[in-house]
């Protein structure tokens, strides 16, 4: 029974990590749908461009997401 309990604990921890990463992915989606990327600039240029550095920062946040992180920790500096 000890083996099964240990496996259940490992599965619970893995599910919690997946949930934390899902939360970080959802925060990235909200960011992408934000005002920053809507419409056009006053000069007529598109506002839907995103910097590679921003995407890399978000990918790092998603990779490093852990259960119990505060919501404000899911945003690049």
MARMARMAR-57291 format. One record per residue (C-alpha): residue in three letters; y, x negated, z negated; residue number from 1. Coordinates in nm, 4 decimals. Layout:
- code,yy,xx,zz,pos
- ALA,Y,X,Z,NUM
...
END
This chain:
- code,yy,xx,zz,pos
- UNK,0.0000,0.0000,0.0000,1
- UNK,0.2352,-0.2918,-0.0701,2
- UNK,0.2101,-0.3977,0.2947,3
- UNK,0.3058,-0.0505,0.4173,4
- UNK,0.5990,-0.0317,0.1753,5
- UNK,0.7232,-0.3711,0.2984,6
- UNK,0.6956,-0.2611,0.6611,7
- UNK,0.8826,0.0607,0.5806,8
- UNK,1.1586,-0.1455,0.4180,9
- UNK,1.1811,-0.3692,0.7239,10
- UNK,1.1946,-0.0646,0.9525,11
- UNK,1.4693,0.0918,0.7397,12
- UNK,1.6710,-0.2312,0.7545,13
- UNK,1.6277,-0.2503,1.1317,14
- UNK,1.7405,0.1117,1.1713,15
- UNK,2.0478,0.0402,0.9564,16
- UNK,2.1375,-0.2589,1.1772,17
- UNK,2.1006,-0.0459,1.4896,18
- UNK,2.3244,0.2210,1.3359,19
- UNK,2.5897,-0.0428,1.2523,20
- UNK,2.5808,-0.1750,1.6082,21
- UNK,2.6040,0.1804,1.7440,22
- UNK,2.9137,0.2320,1.5282,23
- UNK,3.0716,-0.0850,1.6697,24
- UNK,2.9892,0.0244,2.0260,25
- UNK,3.1477,0.3641,1.9593,26
- UNK,3.4627,0.1930,1.8256,27
- UNK,3.4780,-0.0127,2.1480,28
- UNK,3.4473,0.3050,2.3545,29
- UNK,3.7315,0.4654,2.1579,30
- UNK,3.9394,0.1516,2.2209,31
- UNK,3.8693,0.1680,2.5949,32
- UNK,3.9720,0.5345,2.6098,33
- UNK,4.2928,0.4669,2.4163,34
- UNK,4.6494,0.4958,2.5394,35
- UNK,4.6599,0.1226,2.6162,36
- UNK,4.4418,0.1763,2.9242,37
- UNK,4.5724,0.5117,3.0516,38
- UNK,4.8063,0.5765,3.3378,39
- UNK,5.0412,0.3342,3.5036,40
- UNK,5.3003,0.0806,3.3973,41
- UNK,5.6671,0.1539,3.4769,42
- UNK,5.6376,-0.0802,3.7763,43
- UNK,5.3495,0.1295,3.9159,44
- UNK,5.0703,-0.1135,3.8282,45
- UNK,4.7494,0.0154,3.6711,46
- UNK,4.6987,0.0050,3.2950,47
- UNK,4.3190,0.0028,3.3040,48
- UNK,4.2756,-0.3759,3.3096,49
- UNK,4.1134,-0.5421,3.0099,50
- UNK,4.1202,-0.9096,2.9204,51
- UNK,3.7927,-1.1007,2.9232,52
- UNK,3.8792,-1.2418,2.5793,53
- UNK,3.9054,-0.8866,2.4422,54
- UNK,3.5623,-0.7951,2.5803,55
- UNK,3.4121,-1.1143,2.4379,56
- UNK,3.5688,-1.0389,2.0982,57
- UNK,3.4228,-0.6876,2.1021,58
- UNK,3.0792,-0.8206,2.2024,59
- UNK,3.0893,-1.0593,1.9069,60
- UNK,3.1776,-0.7715,1.6737,61
- UNK,2.8874,-0.5680,1.8111,62
- UNK,2.6467,-0.8615,1.7807,63
- UNK,2.7553,-0.9341,1.4227,64
- UNK,2.7732,-0.5712,1.3038,65
- UNK,2.5920,-0.5207,0.9752,66
- UNK,2.5187,-0.2112,0.7677,67
- UNK,2.7870,-0.1293,0.5142,68
- UNK,3.0764,-0.2867,0.7057,69
- UNK,3.4070,-0.1114,0.6583,70
- UNK,3.5354,0.0809,0.9595,71
- UNK,3.8458,-0.1381,0.9744,72
- UNK,3.6197,-0.4422,1.0153,73
- UNK,3.5115,-0.3001,1.3517,74
- UNK,3.8237,-0.4019,1.5425,75
- UNK,3.9158,-0.7405,1.6872,76
- UNK,4.2015,-0.9207,1.5194,77
END
